[in-house]
Amino acid sequence: MRVPRKYLLPAQSAYHLIWKCINGEFMLRPRYVKEKYLDSRFKFLGRARGKVQVHSFCLMDNHGHETGSLDAGPEHLSNWTRSSHSSFCRWLNIRRKRRGPVLQDRPTTRATEDQEALKRMMFYGDWNPVAAGLCRHPSNYRWSSHRFYAFGEVNRWTKNLTHPQWYLDLGSTPEERQEGYRQECDRYWREKLLPEFGGLDSRVAVGSEAFVSHRERFLRGAMARIRDGRIPRKTLDRWVLEHLGRHGRRGRGGRAPPEDSAVFPGAPDAEKGRA
């Protein structure tokens, strides 16, 4: 049973999204396919009704990364993603005279704890092509937002991006912020401050160990309550969203949860409800 996205991304979360091609196939390797994906992605941004701010992207040969922030619930991100991905997949199947799925399951979304975690995930996307051996530095890779932040270069895709707060705090002028971005991006790589490449698949959130372990523990408890059916689903939804509303918005200026906060009213502690 999949965790509902509204549990993974409470309202006003900052997020990291990753999607993969079916069976890891390198369907996006040709330049024209990457262009079509990005065109489709931003063509349908209006489906989010202005409730999603996109911060960054990096498109690889068989998967893509994106970061952003929600101004409301995750349904706007879901509607936008569903429309853009459906359009792109139909186009690719027609173009290649194939049938069947193009993408592997539903895109994976993770809440980021705070602006520091969001920064690390943006740099993680920038350095993905380097880790994959596609280039020597993020500035040499066309299919990411790195040059938008590092050099102020705007194209038909990056014009849709919104600067996150941590970037605005780098300086008082565009030049200062660009220089700060270049320095920080290189430093995070040099000092190994980025998440391990390929090591995020099992995590439900990005941030400190305390934040991530709390979120994992809480979600295990929520899913256990769904499976045992002892709490009406509407009541459970209300408890989960109220809890995450209090403790799940550090990416947008919230506060860290206390260690013992993963408790459902009227139900056993989430630790006792592990799957």
N, C-alpha and C positions, 0 to 999 in steps of 0.2 A: 504494500500500500504506500503510495507516494505521499509525502508531507504536503499539505495544501500550501500553495504559494503565499497565501495571506498569513500563514504562520511563519514562513521563512523570511518574508519581507513585510514587516509591519508598516503602517502608513508613515510617510516621511523618512524612510530609510535611505541611506546611500547604499548602492549595490555594486557587485561585480557579477557580470553575466558571461557565461561561456557556452558555446554550442559546438557540436562536432558533426562532421560528415559521417554518413552511414558506414560502418565497418572501418572507419579511419581512412577511407579512400581520399585521394588527393584531387577532389573534384574542382577545387578552386585554384589549381596551379596556373592555368592560363590567365593572362592579364585581363582579357575581356570578361571572364567570369567574375573576377574580383570587382571589376568596375560595375558589373551588373548587380552584384550583391549590394554594394554600398549605395548604388543608385536606388535600388528597391528599398533598402533599409530607411533611408532618409526621405524618400518619396512619401512613405506612409507615416511619417512622424506625427502628422496631424491627427492620426487615430488615437494618439495619447491625450488629445484635447488640452495640450499645454501643461499636463500634470507630470511629465517626465523631463528632467534635464539630463542631457547626454554630455558626459565629460570627456570621454576618450574612447578610442577603438584601436584594435590591431587585428588585421585579417591575415591569417596564415593560409597555407595550401590545403589544409583539411579541417580547420576550426577557426573560430573567431572569438575575440575578447571585447568586452565593452564595460565601461563604468558609467554610473549616472546617479541621480538622486530622484526620489519620488516626492512630489508635492502633495500626494494624496495616497490612496491605497494602491496595491500592485495590479489591480485589474486594468489600469490604463497601460501599464507596461505589457501586460498579457495581450491586450487587444492589438496594440501596435505590433508586437512581435509576431502574433498570429497572422496578421495581414501581410506584413513585409516578407515573412518567410514563405507563406503560401504562394505569393506572387513570384518570388525568386525560384522556388522549387518547380512550379509549373513551367516557367520559362526554360529552366535547365533541362527538364525532361523532354520538352518539345525540341529544344536545340540539339540534344544528343540522341533523340529518337529512342528514349528509354522509358521504362515504367518503374514505379516503386518509390519508396522513400528516398529522400536526398539527405536528410538530417537524422542523426541518431537520437531518438527520443526527444523529450522536452528539454529546452535549454536549461542549464543549471544556473540558479541565481543564489547569491550569498549576500547577506547583509554585512556591511563593513562597520566596525565598532566606532570609529571616529575619523577625523580628517587625516590623521597619521596613517591609519589603515587604508584609507582611500588613496592617499599618495603612494603608498607601497604597491597597491594594485595597479595604479596607472603606470608606474615604472616597470612593474612586472610585465605588463603588456608591451611596453616599449622594447624591453630586452628579450622578448620571446623569439624574434627572428635571429638574434645573435646566438641565443642558446641552441637554436635549431640549425645553426651553421649557414644561414641564408645571407648574412652580411656581417661586417666587422663592428658596426656601431649602429645604434638606432637611427641616427641621422641619415644613414644610407638606405633606409627602407622606406619605400613609397607608401605602403599600405597601412600606415598607422597615423595617429595624431601627433606623433612626437615633434615634427617640424612646426606644427601649429603653435605648440607651447614653447619650444626651444628657440624658434626664429621668427615667429609671428606670421608664418606662411598660411594663407587662406585659400582653400579651393572649394569646389562645389559640395564637398562633404563636411569639411571642418567648419564651414560657415554656420553649421547647425549646432556647434558645440557651445557649452556654457562653462566658463571658468569656475572651478570649485574655490571655496574660500581659502584653502591652504595656498593655492596658487596666487590669489590676489594679495595674500600676506607676504609674498616674497619681495615686494618692492612697491614703490609709489608710481613708477612709470612702466610702460610696456617693456622697455629695454632692460630695466632692473629685474623685472619678473622673468624675462627670457634668460638672462644670464644666470639668475638664481636657479631656474629650472635645469639648465644644462649642468650646473655644478652639482646640484642635488641628485640628479638622475645618474650621473657618473659615480658619485660617492656611494650611493646605495648599492650599485653593482660592485664597485671596488671593495667595499666593506662587507659584502655579503649580507645585506639587510633585507633582501627580497625573499619572499616565500620560495621554497624549493620548487623548481620547475617540474610539473607533473605531480606534485605532492598535494594538490588541493582537492583531489577527487572525493576524498572521504570527509571533507569538512563542510559544515553547514553555514559557517560564518568566517569572517576574517578579522583578526585583531589579536589582542592579548590572549594568553592561555586561559586566564580566568574568564574572560568574556566568551570565548569559544566553547570551553567546557560547560559553562553555565547554559549556553544556548543549546548545546547538544543534549544535555541532561534534561532540560525543560521540554524539548521537542520529543524526546523518547517517552517522557511521561504523558505528553499530550496524545501521542499516537497510541500508547497503551490504553488510554481512556477511550479513544475512538473504537478500538478493537473490542474492548470488553463491554461497551455499550451501556454502562451503568449510569452515565451522565448524559442527559439529552444533548444532542449535537449543538443546538442553538445556545444552550447554557455553556457548554464547553467552549464554543467559539468566542462567546462573550468574555469568559475568564481568560482565555489565551490572549485575545487581542487587548484586553485591559492591562494584563501583565506586560506584554511586549510594548504597549504604548508608554508604560512607565519606565521600562528598563531597556528598551530595544532601539533607542534613537541616538546613540552616541555619535553616529556619523553625521547627525544634524544638530549636535550640541546637547545631547541628553547626558545622563549620568550612568555610571556603572552599576549593575545590579548587586545587591548583597548576596553573599554566598548561599544563604538559606532561603532565597526568594522563589525557587522553583517548586512551589507548593500549590496544588489546586485546592480551592476552597471545598470542603466537604469530601475530599478524596485523599487517598494515600499520597505521601511525598513522591515526587517524580522519580527519585532514585529507586523507590520500591516498585515502580511501574516500568522498569526497563524491558525492552523487547528481548 
